[in-house]
């Protein structure tokens, strides 16, 4: 994680340039950046713990053909 503002801006410019060279359109880069800023601004609420997953066993039958 980059902590200095100047380093952060340089890293962002580097990532945008690399994605552009790889063929990503500018609009997708802008959209992702915008989405990240929105997520960054949201307060971090505690999430409810999810119940542990239950292993469901299923029976599969295949016909025997001699």
N, CA, C, O and CB atoms as a CASP TS submission, in Angstrom:
PFRMAT TS
TARGET T0000
AUTHOR 0000-0000-0000
METHOD Language model
MODEL 1
PARENT N/A
ATOM      1  N   UNK     1       0.840  -1.169   0.000  1.00  0.00           N
ATOM      2  CA  UNK     1       0.000   0.000   0.000  1.00  0.00           C
ATOM      3  C   UNK     1       0.892   1.241   0.000  1.00  0.00           C
ATOM      4  O   UNK     1       1.844   1.341   0.774  1.00  0.00           O
ATOM      5  CB  UNK     1      -0.959  -0.007   1.215  1.00  0.00           C
ATOM      6  N   UNK     2       0.569   2.166  -0.868  1.00  0.00           N
ATOM      7  CA  UNK     2       1.340   3.397  -0.997  1.00  0.00           C
ATOM      8  C   UNK     2       0.769   4.420  -0.020  1.00  0.00           C
ATOM      9  O   UNK     2      -0.439   4.660  -0.003  1.00  0.00           O
ATOM     10  CB  UNK     2       1.307   3.939  -2.468  1.00  0.00           C
ATOM     11  N   UNK     3       1.654   5.033   0.811  1.00  0.00           N
ATOM     12  CA  UNK     3       1.163   5.959   1.830  1.00  0.00           C
ATOM     13  C   UNK     3       1.377   7.419   1.456  1.00  0.00           C
ATOM     14  O   UNK     3       0.591   8.272   1.867  1.00  0.00           O
ATOM     15  CB  UNK     3       1.837   5.676   3.145  1.00  0.00           C
ATOM     16  N   UNK     4       2.410   7.729   0.694  1.00  0.00           N
ATOM     17  CA  UNK     4       2.682   9.115   0.308  1.00  0.00           C
ATOM     18  C   UNK     4       1.819   9.494  -0.897  1.00  0.00           C
ATOM     19  O   UNK     4       1.679   8.704  -1.831  1.00  0.00           O
ATOM     20  CB  UNK     4       4.191   9.313  -0.016  1.00  0.00           C
ATOM     21  N   UNK     5       1.239  10.704  -0.881  1.00  0.00           N
ATOM     22  CA  UNK     5       0.348  11.150  -1.954  1.00  0.00           C
ATOM     23  C   UNK     5       1.067  11.174  -3.307  1.00  0.00           C
ATOM     24  O   UNK     5       0.505  10.747  -4.316  1.00  0.00           O
ATOM     25  CB  UNK     5      -0.210  12.541  -1.633  1.00  0.00           C
ATOM     26  N   UNK     6       2.295  11.669  -3.328  1.00  0.00           N
ATOM     27  CA  UNK     6       3.045  11.757  -4.585  1.00  0.00           C
ATOM     28  C   UNK     6       3.321  10.356  -5.138  1.00  0.00           C
ATOM     29  O   UNK     6       3.204  10.129  -6.342  1.00  0.00           O
ATOM     30  CB  UNK     6       4.376  12.525  -4.373  1.00  0.00           C
ATOM     31  N   UNK     7       3.682   9.426  -4.267  1.00  0.00           N
ATOM     32  CA  UNK     7       3.921   8.054  -4.694  1.00  0.00           C
ATOM     33  C   UNK     7       2.633   7.409  -5.190  1.00  0.00           C
ATOM     34  O   UNK     7       2.643   6.631  -6.144  1.00  0.00           O
ATOM     35  CB  UNK     7       4.517   7.233  -3.549  1.00  0.00           C
ATOM     36  N   UNK     8       1.531   7.739  -4.537  1.00  0.00           N
ATOM     37  CA  UNK     8       0.238   7.197  -4.927  1.00  0.00           C
ATOM     38  C   UNK     8      -0.149   7.657  -6.332  1.00  0.00           C
ATOM     39  O   UNK     8      -0.635   6.868  -7.141  1.00  0.00           O
ATOM     40  CB  UNK     8      -0.836   7.610  -3.921  1.00  0.00           C
ATOM     41  N   UNK     9       0.073   8.939  -6.610  1.00  0.00           N
ATOM     42  CA  UNK     9      -0.252   9.481  -7.935  1.00  0.00           C
ATOM     43  C   UNK     9       0.640   8.860  -9.009  1.00  0.00           C
ATOM     44  O   UNK     9       0.173   8.551 -10.105  1.00  0.00           O
ATOM     45  CB  UNK     9      -0.101  11.016  -7.943  1.00  0.00           C
ATOM     46  N   UNK    10       1.917   8.679  -8.695  1.00  0.00           N
ATOM     47  CA  UNK    10       2.838   8.065  -9.656  1.00  0.00           C
ATOM     48  C   UNK    10       2.440   6.617  -9.933  1.00  0.00           C
ATOM     49  O   UNK    10       2.485   6.167 -11.078  1.00  0.00           O
ATOM     50  CB  UNK    10       4.289   8.128  -9.134  1.00  0.00           C
ATOM     51  N   UNK    11       2.057   5.897  -8.899  1.00  0.00           N
ATOM     52  CA  UNK    11       1.638   4.502  -9.059  1.00  0.00           C
ATOM     53  C   UNK    11       0.356   4.414  -9.885  1.00  0.00           C
ATOM     54  O   UNK    11       0.224   3.540 -10.743  1.00  0.00           O
ATOM     55  CB  UNK    11       1.428   3.839  -7.683  1.00  0.00           C
ATOM     56  N   UNK    12      -0.582   5.318  -9.626  1.00  0.00           N
ATOM     57  CA  UNK    12      -1.830   5.340 -10.383  1.00  0.00           C
ATOM     58  C   UNK    12      -1.563   5.603 -11.863  1.00  0.00           C
ATOM     59  O   UNK    12      -2.149   4.951 -12.727  1.00  0.00           O
ATOM     60  CB  UNK    12      -2.781   6.404  -9.817  1.00  0.00           C
ATOM     61  N   UNK    13      -0.681   6.556 -12.156  1.00  0.00           N
ATOM     62  CA  UNK    13      -0.340   6.861 -13.544  1.00  0.00           C
ATOM     63  C   UNK    13       0.319   5.659 -14.213  1.00  0.00           C
ATOM     64  O   UNK    13       0.050   5.361 -15.377  1.00  0.00           O
ATOM     65  CB  UNK    13       0.589   8.086 -13.615  1.00  0.00           C
ATOM     66  N   UNK    14       1.172   4.981 -13.479  1.00  0.00           N
ATOM     67  CA  UNK    14       1.847   3.792 -14.023  1.00  0.00           C
ATOM     68  C   UNK    14       0.832   2.688 -14.349  1.00  0.00           C
ATOM     69  O   UNK    14       0.912   2.055 -15.401  1.00  0.00           O
ATOM     70  CB  UNK    14       2.903   3.263 -13.017  1.00  0.00           C
ATOM     71  N   UNK    15      -0.106   2.469 -13.452  1.00  0.00           N
ATOM     72  CA  UNK    15      -1.121   1.435 -13.678  1.00  0.00           C
ATOM     73  C   UNK    15      -1.993   1.787 -14.872  1.00  0.00           C
ATOM     74  O   UNK    15      -2.301   0.920 -15.689  1.00  0.00           O
ATOM     75  CB  UNK    15      -1.992   1.248 -12.426  1.00  0.00           C
ATOM     76  N   UNK    16      -2.398   3.055 -14.984  1.00  0.00           N
ATOM     77  CA  UNK    16      -3.220   3.473 -16.122  1.00  0.00           C
ATOM     78  C   UNK    16      -2.472   3.290 -17.430  1.00  0.00           C
ATOM     79  O   UNK    16      -3.053   2.838 -18.417  1.00  0.00           O
ATOM     80  CB  UNK    16      -3.651   4.933 -15.967  1.00  0.00           C
ATOM     81  N   UNK    17      -1.202   3.633 -17.452  1.00  0.00           N
ATOM     82  CA  UNK    17      -0.392   3.470 -18.666  1.00  0.00           C
ATOM     83  C   UNK    17      -0.251   1.995 -19.032  1.00  0.00           C
ATOM     84  O   UNK    17      -0.363   1.631 -20.203  1.00  0.00           O
ATOM     85  CB  UNK    17       1.001   4.102 -18.473  1.00  0.00           C
ATOM     86  N   UNK    18      -0.008   1.153 -18.044  1.00  0.00           N
ATOM     87  CA  UNK    18       0.142  -0.283 -18.302  1.00  0.00           C
ATOM     88  C   UNK    18      -1.156  -0.875 -18.841  1.00  0.00           C
ATOM     89  O   UNK    18      -1.130  -1.670 -19.781  1.00  0.00           O
ATOM     90  CB  UNK    18       0.567  -1.020 -17.018  1.00  0.00           C
ATOM     91  N   UNK    19      -2.289  -0.495 -18.255  1.00  0.00           N
ATOM     92  CA  UNK    19      -3.573  -1.016 -18.727  1.00  0.00           C
ATOM     93  C   UNK    19      -3.874  -0.525 -20.139  1.00  0.00           C
ATOM     94  O   UNK    19      -4.419  -1.272 -20.952  1.00  0.00           O
ATOM     95  CB  UNK    19      -4.703  -0.603 -17.773  1.00  0.00           C
ATOM     96  N   UNK    20      -3.523   0.724 -20.436  1.00  0.00           N
ATOM     97  CA  UNK    20      -3.733   1.263 -21.783  1.00  0.00           C
ATOM     98  C   UNK    20      -2.899   0.495 -22.806  1.00  0.00           C
ATOM     99  O   UNK    20      -3.372   0.190 -23.901  1.00  0.00           O
ATOM    100  CB  UNK    20      -3.379   2.765 -21.827  1.00  0.00           C
ATOM    101  N   UNK    21      -1.659   0.188 -22.441  1.00  0.00           N
ATOM    102  CA  UNK    21      -0.797  -0.575 -23.357  1.00  0.00           C
ATOM    103  C   UNK    21      -1.305  -1.987 -23.579  1.00  0.00           C
ATOM    104  O   UNK    21      -1.041  -2.593 -24.618  1.00  0.00           O
ATOM    105  CB  UNK    21       0.621  -0.627 -22.821  1.00  0.00           C
ATOM    106  N   UNK    22      -2.029  -2.507 -22.608  1.00  0.00           N
ATOM    107  CA  UNK    22      -2.586  -3.856 -22.735  1.00  0.00           C
ATOM    108  C   UNK    22      -3.926  -3.858 -23.469  1.00  0.00           C
ATOM    109  O   UNK    22      -4.545  -4.910 -23.632  1.00  0.00           O
ATOM    110  CB  UNK    22      -2.755  -4.482 -21.358  1.00  0.00           C
ATOM    111  N   UNK    23      -4.370  -2.689 -23.907  1.00  0.00           N
ATOM    112  CA  UNK    23      -5.572  -2.627 -24.724  1.00  0.00           C
ATOM    113  C   UNK    23      -6.854  -2.285 -23.992  1.00  0.00           C
ATOM    114  O   UNK    23      -7.929  -2.309 -24.591  1.00  0.00           O
ATOM    115  CB  UNK    23      -5.752  -3.901 -25.391  1.00  0.00           C
ATOM    116  N   UNK    24      -6.765  -1.970 -22.717  1.00  0.00           N
ATOM    117  CA  UNK    24      -7.977  -1.591 -22.000  1.00  0.00           C
ATOM    118  C   UNK    24      -8.411  -0.198 -22.444  1.00  0.00           C
ATOM    119  O   UNK    24      -7.587   0.715 -22.495  1.00  0.00           O
ATOM    120  CB  UNK    24      -7.751  -1.635 -20.464  1.00  0.00           C
ATOM    121  N   UNK    25      -9.693  -0.021 -22.765  1.00  0.00           N
ATOM    122  CA  UNK    25     -10.164   1.308 -23.160  1.00  0.00           C
ATOM    123  C   UNK    25     -10.150   2.260 -21.960  1.00  0.00           C
ATOM    124  O   UNK    25     -10.267   1.833 -20.811  1.00  0.00           O
ATOM    125  CB  UNK    25     -11.587   1.222 -23.760  1.00  0.00           C
ATOM    126  N   UNK    26     -10.005   3.548 -22.247  1.00  0.00           N
ATOM    127  CA  UNK    26      -9.938   4.549 -21.180  1.00  0.00           C
ATOM    128  C   UNK    26     -11.198   4.560 -20.330  1.00  0.00           C
ATOM    129  O   UNK    26     -11.128   4.776 -19.120  1.00  0.00           O
ATOM    130  CB  UNK    26      -9.708   5.929 -21.768  1.00  0.00           C
ATOM    131  N   UNK    27     -12.351   4.330 -20.953  1.00  0.00           N
ATOM    132  CA  UNK    27     -13.598   4.389 -20.187  1.00  0.00           C
ATOM    133  C   UNK    27     -13.656   3.311 -19.117  1.00  0.00           C
ATOM    134  O   UNK    27     -14.232   3.536 -18.053  1.00  0.00           O
ATOM    135  CB  UNK    27     -14.795   4.255 -21.116  1.00  0.00           C
ATOM    136  N   UNK    28     -13.070   2.140 -19.374  1.00  0.00           N
ATOM    137  CA  UNK    28     -13.106   1.086 -18.354  1.00  0.00           C
ATOM    138  C   UNK    28     -12.196   1.439 -17.188  1.00  0.00           C
ATOM    139  O   UNK    28     -12.527   1.174 -16.033  1.00  0.00           O
ATOM    140  CB  UNK    28     -12.694  -0.270 -18.956  1.00  0.00           C
ATOM    141  N   UNK    29     -11.056   2.034 -17.489  1.00  0.00           N
ATOM    142  CA  UNK    29     -10.125   2.432 -16.435  1.00  0.00           C
ATOM    143  C   UNK    29     -10.774   3.498 -15.555  1.00  0.00           C
ATOM    144  O   UNK    29     -10.665   3.451 -14.330  1.00  0.00           O
ATOM    145  CB  UNK    29      -8.793   2.957 -17.040  1.00  0.00           C
ATOM    146  N   UNK    30     -11.452   4.463 -16.191  1.00  0.00           N
ATOM    147  CA  UNK    30     -12.119   5.525 -15.435  1.00  0.00           C
ATOM    148  C   UNK    30     -13.244   4.957 -14.578  1.00  0.00           C
ATOM    149  O   UNK    30     -13.432   5.382 -13.438  1.00  0.00           O
ATOM    150  CB  UNK    30     -12.670   6.597 -16.385  1.00  0.00           C
ATOM    151  N   UNK    31     -13.994   3.999 -15.121  1.00  0.00           N
ATOM    152  CA  UNK    31     -15.110   3.420 -14.373  1.00  0.00           C
ATOM    153  C   UNK    31     -14.611   2.664 -13.141  1.00  0.00           C
ATOM    154  O   UNK    31     -15.177   2.792 -12.056  1.00  0.00           O
ATOM    155  CB  UNK    31     -15.927   2.480 -15.274  1.00  0.00           C
ATOM    156  N   UNK    32     -13.560   1.885 -13.314  1.00  0.00           N
ATOM    157  CA  UNK    32     -13.017   1.143 -12.174  1.00  0.00           C
ATOM    158  C   UNK    32     -12.482   2.107 -11.117  1.00  0.00           C
ATOM    159  O   UNK    32     -12.700   1.912  -9.921  1.00  0.00           O
ATOM    160  CB  UNK    32     -11.902   0.179 -12.634  1.00  0.00           C
ATOM    161  N   UNK    33     -11.782   3.146 -11.567  1.00  0.00           N
ATOM    162  CA  UNK    33     -11.254   4.143 -10.636  1.00  0.00           C
ATOM    163  C   UNK    33     -12.400   4.797  -9.866  1.00  0.00           C
ATOM    164  O   UNK    33     -12.314   4.976  -8.651  1.00  0.00           O
ATOM    165  CB  UNK    33     -10.428   5.214 -11.391  1.00  0.00           C
ATOM    166  N   UNK    34     -13.465   5.151 -10.573  1.00  0.00           N
ATOM    167  CA  UNK    34     -14.626   5.768  -9.937  1.00  0.00           C
ATOM    168  C   UNK    34     -15.253   4.820  -8.916  1.00  0.00           C
ATOM    169  O   UNK    34     -15.590   5.237  -7.808  1.00  0.00           O
ATOM    170  CB  UNK    34     -15.665   6.173 -10.995  1.00  0.00           C
ATOM    171  N   UNK    35     -15.410   3.560  -9.278  1.00  0.00           N
ATOM    172  CA  UNK    35     -15.987   2.570  -8.365  1.00  0.00           C
ATOM    173  C   UNK    35     -15.118   2.388  -7.129  1.00  0.00           C
ATOM    174  O   UNK    35     -15.636   2.234  -6.024  1.00  0.00           O
ATOM    175  CB  UNK    35     -16.168   1.228  -9.077  1.00  0.00           C
ATOM    176  N   UNK    36     -13.809   2.405  -7.307  1.00  0.00           N
ATOM    177  CA  UNK    36     -12.904   2.256  -6.172  1.00  0.00           C
ATOM    178  C   UNK    36     -13.015   3.448  -5.222  1.00  0.00           C
ATOM    179  O   UNK    36     -12.953   3.276  -4.005  1.00  0.00           O
ATOM    180  CB  UNK    36     -11.459   2.101  -6.659  1.00  0.00           C
ATOM    181  N   UNK    37     -13.178   4.652  -5.769  1.00  0.00           N
ATOM    182  CA  UNK    37     -13.317   5.834  -4.933  1.00  0.00           C
ATOM    183  C   UNK    37     -14.612   5.790  -4.141  1.00  0.00           C
ATOM    184  O   UNK    37     -14.646   6.210  -2.985  1.00  0.00           O
ATOM    185  CB  UNK    37     -13.261   7.096  -5.781  1.00  0.00           C
ATOM    186  N   UNK    38     -15.681   5.285  -4.752  1.00  0.00           N
ATOM    187  CA  UNK    38     -16.960   5.156  -4.056  1.00  0.00           C
ATOM    188  C   UNK    38     -16.817   4.151  -2.918  1.00  0.00           C
ATOM    189  O   UNK    38     -17.267   4.410  -1.802  1.00  0.00           O
ATOM    190  CB  UNK    38     -18.085   4.720  -5.036  1.00  0.00           C
ATOM    191  N   UNK    39     -16.194   3.006  -3.193  1.00  0.00           N
ATOM    192  CA  UNK    39     -16.000   1.981  -2.174  1.00  0.00           C
ATOM    193  C   UNK    39     -15.119   2.498  -1.044  1.00  0.00           C
ATOM    194  O   UNK    39     -15.355   2.192   0.125  1.00  0.00           O
ATOM    195  CB  UNK    39     -15.385   0.724  -2.790  1.00  0.00           C
ATOM    196  N   UNK    40     -14.119   3.269  -1.391  1.00  0.00           N
ATOM    197  CA  UNK    40     -13.193   3.811  -0.397  1.00  0.00           C
ATOM    198  C   UNK    40     -13.921   4.763   0.543  1.00  0.00           C
ATOM    199  O   UNK    40     -13.591   4.832   1.727  1.00  0.00           O
ATOM    200  CB  UNK    40     -12.019   4.533  -1.085  1.00  0.00           C
ATOM    201  N   UNK    41     -14.904   5.497   0.034  1.00  0.00           N
ATOM    202  CA  UNK    41     -15.636   6.471   0.816  1.00  0.00           C
ATOM    203  C   UNK    41     -16.694   5.870   1.724  1.00  0.00           C
ATOM    204  O   UNK    41     -17.140   6.524   2.667  1.00  0.00           O
ATOM    205  CB  UNK    41     -16.268   7.445  -0.087  1.00  0.00           C
ATOM    206  N   UNK    42     -17.101   4.649   1.459  1.00  0.00           N
ATOM    207  CA  UNK    42     -18.127   4.016   2.285  1.00  0.00           C
ATOM    208  C   UNK    42     -17.551   3.688   3.654  1.00  0.00           C
ATOM    209  O   UNK    42     -16.380   3.335   3.792  1.00  0.00           O
ATOM    210  CB  UNK    42     -18.675   2.738   1.606  1.00  0.00           C
ATOM    211  N   UNK    43     -18.400   3.815   4.651  1.00  0.00           N
ATOM    212  CA  UNK    43     -17.947   3.435   5.988  1.00  0.00           C
ATOM    213  C   UNK    43     -17.873   1.915   6.047  1.00  0.00           C
ATOM    214  O   UNK    43     -18.686   1.202   5.459  1.00  0.00           O
ATOM    215  CB  UNK    43     -18.900   3.999   7.101  1.00  0.00           C
ATOM    216  N   UNK    44     -16.904   1.467   6.755  1.00  0.00           N
ATOM    217  CA  UNK    44     -16.728   0.017   6.849  1.00  0.00           C
ATOM    218  C   UNK    44     -17.587  -0.518   7.983  1.00  0.00           C
ATOM    219  O   UNK    44     -17.236  -0.425   9.159  1.00  0.00           O
ATOM    220  CB  UNK    44     -15.235  -0.355   7.069  1.00  0.00           C
ATOM    221  N   UNK    45     -18.708  -1.071   7.596  1.00  0.00           N
ATOM    222  CA  UNK    45     -19.618  -1.643   8.571  1.00  0.00           C
ATOM    223  C   UNK    45     -19.210  -3.078   8.841  1.00  0.00           C
ATOM    224  O   UNK    45     -18.661  -3.767   7.981  1.00  0.00           O
ATOM    225  CB  UNK    45     -21.080  -1.566   8.082  1.00  0.00           C
ATOM    226  N   UNK    46     -19.494  -3.506  10.056  1.00  0.00           N
ATOM    227  CA  UNK    46     -19.206  -4.895  10.380  1.00  0.00           C
ATOM    228  C   UNK    46     -20.210  -5.771   9.650  1.00  0.00           C
ATOM    229  O   UNK    46     -21.417  -5.532   9.689  1.00  0.00           O
ATOM    230  CB  UNK    46     -19.256  -5.144  11.919  1.00  0.00           C
ATOM    231  N   UNK    47     -19.697  -6.765   8.999  1.00  0.00           N
ATOM    232  CA  UNK    47     -20.572  -7.679   8.279  1.00  0.00           C
ATOM    233  C   UNK    47     -21.040  -8.776   9.222  1.00  0.00           C
ATOM    234  O   UNK    47     -20.324  -9.197  10.130  1.00  0.00           O
ATOM    235  CB  UNK    47     -19.853  -8.283   7.052  1.00  0.00           C
ATOM    236  N   UNK    48     -22.248  -9.218   8.979  1.00  0.00           N
ATOM    237  CA  UNK    48     -22.771 -10.324   9.773  1.00  0.00           C
ATOM    238  C   UNK    48     -22.015 -11.585   9.385  1.00  0.00           C
ATOM    239  O   UNK    48     -21.775 -11.829   8.203  1.00  0.00           O
ATOM    240  CB  UNK    48     -24.311 -10.503   9.562  1.00  0.00           C
ATOM    241  N   UNK    49     -21.642 -12.376  10.362  1.00  0.00           N
ATOM    242  CA  UNK    49     -20.928 -13.615  10.017  1.00  0.00           C
ATOM    243  C   UNK    49     -21.852 -14.556   9.251  1.00  0.00           C
ATOM    244  O   UNK    49     -23.025 -14.720   9.587  1.00  0.00           O
ATOM    245  CB  UNK    49     -20.386 -14.315  11.293  1.00  0.00           C
ATOM    246  N   UNK    50     -21.307 -15.148   8.248  1.00  0.00           N
ATOM    247  CA  UNK    50     -22.085 -16.103   7.462  1.00  0.00           C
ATOM    248  C   UNK    50     -22.084 -17.458   8.160  1.00  0.00           C
ATOM    249  O   UNK    50     -21.095 -17.846   8.782  1.00  0.00           O
ATOM    250  CB  UNK    50     -21.518 -16.228   6.023  1.00  0.00           C
ATOM    251  N   UNK    51     -23.179 -18.159   8.053  1.00  0.00           N
ATOM    252  CA  UNK    51     -23.170 -19.508   8.634  1.00  0.00           C
ATOM    253  C   UNK    51     -22.205 -20.393   7.852  1.00  0.00           C
ATOM    254  O   UNK    51     -22.024 -20.238   6.644  1.00  0.00           O
ATOM    255  CB  UNK    51     -24.601 -20.125   8.633  1.00  0.00           C
ATOM    256  N   UNK    52     -21.602 -21.311   8.565  1.00  0.00           N
ATOM    257  CA  UNK    52     -20.666 -22.212   7.894  1.00  0.00           C
ATOM    258  C   UNK    52     -21.416 -23.027   6.847  1.00  0.00           C
ATOM    259  O   UNK    52     -22.566 -23.423   7.037  1.00  0.00           O
ATOM    260  CB  UNK    52     -19.961 -23.147   8.918  1.00  0.00           C
ATOM    261  N   UNK    53     -20.733 -23.259   5.750  1.00  0.00           N
ATOM    262  CA  UNK    53     -21.386 -23.988   4.672  1.00  0.00           C
ATOM    263  C   UNK    53     -21.593 -25.443   5.068  1.00  0.00           C
ATOM    264  O   UNK    53     -20.797 -26.036   5.796  1.00  0.00           O
ATOM    265  CB  UNK    53     -20.563 -23.895   3.379  1.00  0.00           C
ATOM    266  N   UNK    54     -22.658 -25.979   4.575  1.00  0.00           N
ATOM    267  CA  UNK    54     -23.009 -27.361   4.855  1.00  0.00           C
ATOM    268  C   UNK    54     -22.677 -28.181   3.620  1.00  0.00           C
ATOM    269  O   UNK    54     -23.022 -27.800   2.502  1.00  0.00           O
ATOM    270  CB  UNK    54     -24.515 -27.505   5.247  1.00  0.00           C
ATOM    271  N   UNK    55     -22.017 -29.290   3.824  1.00  0.00           N
ATOM    272  CA  UNK    55     -21.711 -30.172   2.696  1.00  0.00           C
ATOM    273  C   UNK    55     -22.970 -30.952   2.337  1.00  0.00           C
ATOM    274  O   UNK    55     -23.503 -31.716   3.142  1.00  0.00           O
ATOM    275  CB  UNK    55     -20.528 -31.142   3.035  1.00  0.00           C
ATOM    276  N   UNK    56     -23.419 -30.743   1.133  1.00  0.00           N
ATOM    277  CA  UNK    56     -24.572 -31.481   0.647  1.00  0.00           C
ATOM    278  C   UNK    56     -24.061 -32.646  -0.185  1.00  0.00           C
ATOM    279  O   UNK    56     -23.292 -32.468  -1.130  1.00  0.00           O
ATOM    280  CB  UNK    56     -25.531 -30.568  -0.181  1.00  0.00           C
ATOM    281  N   UNK    57     -24.496 -33.819   0.181  1.00  0.00           N
ATOM    282  CA  UNK    57     -24.087 -35.000  -0.568  1.00  0.00           C
ATOM    283  C   UNK    57     -25.213 -35.382  -1.516  1.00  0.00           C
ATOM    284  O   UNK    57     -26.386 -35.401  -1.143  1.00  0.00           O
ATOM    285  CB  UNK    57     -23.732 -36.181   0.386  1.00  0.00           C
ATOM    286  N   UNK    58     -24.832 -35.683  -2.738  1.00  0.00           N
ATOM    287  CA  UNK    58     -25.827 -36.092  -3.720  1.00  0.00           C
ATOM    288  C   UNK    58     -25.465 -37.472  -4.235  1.00  0.00           C
ATOM    289  O   UNK    58     -24.306 -37.886  -4.215  1.00  0.00           O
ATOM    290  CB  UNK    58     -25.922 -35.072  -4.886  1.00  0.00           C
ATOM    291  N   UNK    59     -26.458 -38.148  -4.683  1.00  0.00           N
ATOM    292  CA  UNK    59     -26.287 -39.487  -5.220  1.00  0.00           C
ATOM    293  C   UNK    59     -26.388 -39.405  -6.739  1.00  0.00           C
ATOM    294  O   UNK    59     -27.351 -38.857  -7.276  1.00  0.00           O
ATOM    295  CB  UNK    59     -27.347 -40.475  -4.634  1.00  0.00           C
ATOM    296  N   UNK    60     -25.408 -39.941  -7.413  1.00  0.00           N
ATOM    297  CA  UNK    60     -25.415 -39.962  -8.867  1.00  0.00           C
ATOM    298  C   UNK    60     -25.398 -41.413  -9.293  1.00  0.00           C
ATOM    299  O   UNK    60     -24.558 -42.192  -8.842  1.00  0.00           O
ATOM    300  CB  UNK    60     -24.206 -39.173  -9.469  1.00  0.00           C
ATOM    301  N   UNK    61     -26.333 -41.779 -10.172  1.00  0.00           N
ATOM    302  CA  UNK    61     -26.399 -43.152 -10.653  1.00  0.00           C
ATOM    303  C   UNK    61     -26.151 -43.166 -12.154  1.00  0.00           C
ATOM    304  O   UNK    61     -26.708 -42.365 -12.904  1.00  0.00           O
ATOM    305  CB  UNK    61     -27.765 -43.797 -10.313  1.00  0.00           C
ATOM    306  N   UNK    62     -25.326 -44.070 -12.558  1.00  0.00           N
ATOM    307  CA  UNK    62     -25.087 -44.234 -13.994  1.00  0.00           C
ATOM    308  C   UNK    62     -25.571 -45.621 -14.397  1.00  0.00           C
ATOM    309  O   UNK    62     -25.363 -46.596 -13.676  1.00  0.00           O
ATOM    310  CB  UNK    62     -23.568 -44.039 -14.352  1.00  0.00           C
ATOM    311  N   UNK    63     -26.205 -45.694 -15.534  1.00  0.00           N
ATOM    312  CA  UNK    63     -26.719 -47.012 -15.954  1.00  0.00           C
ATOM    313  C   UNK    63     -25.575 -47.945 -16.365  1.00  0.00           C
ATOM    314  O   UNK    63     -24.563 -47.512 -16.916  1.00  0.00           O
ATOM    315  CB  UNK    63     -27.718 -46.852 -17.128  1.00  0.00           C
ATOM    316  N   UNK    64     -25.763 -49.218 -16.086  1.00  0.00           N
ATOM    317  CA  UNK    64     -24.800 -50.229 -16.507  1.00  0.00           C
ATOM    318  C   UNK    64     -25.264 -50.791 -17.837  1.00  0.00           C
ATOM    319  O   UNK    64     -26.373 -51.316 -17.948  1.00  0.00           O
ATOM    320  CB  UNK    64     -24.647 -51.360 -15.437  1.00  0.00           C
ATOM    321  N   UNK    65     -24.412 -50.679 -18.847  1.00  0.00           N
ATOM    322  CA  UNK    65     -24.731 -51.220 -20.162  1.00  0.00           C
ATOM    323  C   UNK    65     -23.642 -52.239 -20.508  1.00  0.00           C
ATOM    324  O   UNK    65     -22.490 -51.872 -20.739  1.00  0.00           O
ATOM    325  CB  UNK    65     -24.829 -50.077 -21.256  1.00  0.00           C
ATOM    326  N   UNK    66     -24.014 -53.512 -20.539  1.00  0.00           N
ATOM    327  CA  UNK    66     -22.986 -54.537 -20.827  1.00  0.00           C
ATOM    328  C   UNK    66     -22.499 -54.513 -22.257  1.00  0.00           C
ATOM    329  O   UNK    66     -21.643 -55.315 -22.631  1.00  0.00           O
ATOM    330  CB  UNK    66     -23.524 -55.907 -20.522  1.00  0.00           C
TER
END
